[in-house]
Amino acid sequence: MQSFPKPLSAKEEKECIAKCQAGDKEARDRLIEKNLRLVAYIAKKYNMGDKDMDDLISIGTIGLIKGIDTFDDTKNIRLATYAARCIDNELLMMLRSEKKSAKDVYLYDSIGADKEGNEISLIDVIEYADEDVVERVTLEEQVRKLGDYVEKALNQREKEIIRMRYGLNGEKEKTQREIAAIYGISRSYVSRIEKKALEKLKECYDKLY
C-alpha cells in the first residue's frame, strides 16, 4: 500500500484549521493530505478480500473531507477523533448500500473473511468501529517518534539504559537495580543517567510541539 505524509503537529494543525475555516482552500487541502494516513488505517479493517484497497481509501477520504468541512473547533474534541467517525460512517454506508442492493440486509450474514479465514458479518464491523482508532494511531506515532529521538538524542549508554528500563525494541523491562548489576555501577548512578536521558527526550518533544 502507498505511503502517506506524516500528520501535522498540534500547532500546525490548529493553524491549518483556523485558515481552513476562514476559507483558505490550500489549508483545507493540506488537512486532507495530512490525514490520509488515518483514512488508510481505518480502511484496513474493511479490506476483506473482495474490496479494492484504493476504492476503500477513496470512500474513506470522502468521509474525511466531510469531517474537515463540518468540524467545529469550539467543541472539546480533536479533529482526528471527529474525522475518524466520519470516515467510519462513510465506509459503513457503503457496506449497507451494497447489502441493500443485493436485497440482503441481515446484520449477521457473512460479508467476507479475515486473514485467518474466519467469517465476518456486518455486525462485527459495526462493533469494531467502537475501537478507539485515533488513540491507537496516536500511540503508534508516538512510539515511532520516541524510537527516532532515542537514536538521535542519546549516547550509547543512555540508549541501552532507556531501552532496558522501558522495554523498548523488545527488551524486557528492568529495574534500576537490575541494570546497575549488569553494568557494575550503583543504582543511583543508573538513576542519574536515566533522568538525564529523559530530559533530553523531553527537549525533543518540546521542540516538536
Secondary structure, DSSP 8 states (H G I E B T S, - for coil): ---------HHHHHHHHHHHHTT-HHHHHHHHHHTHHHHHHHHHTT--SSS-HHHHHHHHHHHHHHHHHH--TTSSS-HHHHHHHHHHHHHHHHHHHHHHHTT---TTSEEEE-TTS-EEEHHHHHHHTTS-HHHHHHHHHHHHHHHHHHHHHS-HHHHHHHHHHHTGGG-----HHHHHHHHT--HHHHHHHHHHHHHHHHHHHHHH-
